[in-house]
Amino acid sequence: MQTSGAKLKVGKNRNQCQACKQYFNSNSAFTYHRIGEHGVDRRCMTVDEMKDRGMAINHAGYWITKLFTRKFKDE
């Protein structure tokens, strides 16, 4: 399984999921990777599921909800 990195720092909004051990750059990215109904079938998305939904690992090694693309004036 591809991981977002080993021993990254957590704090403020950055966190590590205690179930799948992946690191997330924000609370919203962490919440987004959890699917299913609470108390019924709640689980973490797999790495492939996260990628399929547009999530990516940023330059610092943390999962983010989506990559941002920058458009330049001449494009």
PyMOL commands that set and color helices and strands:
alter all, ss='L'
color gray80, all
select helices_A, chain A and resi 27-32+47-52
alter helices_A, ss='H'
color red, helices_A
select strands_A, chain A and resi 15-16+23-24+34-35+43-44+56-57+63-64
alter strands_A, ss='S'
color yellow, strands_A
deselect
rebuild
show_as cartoon
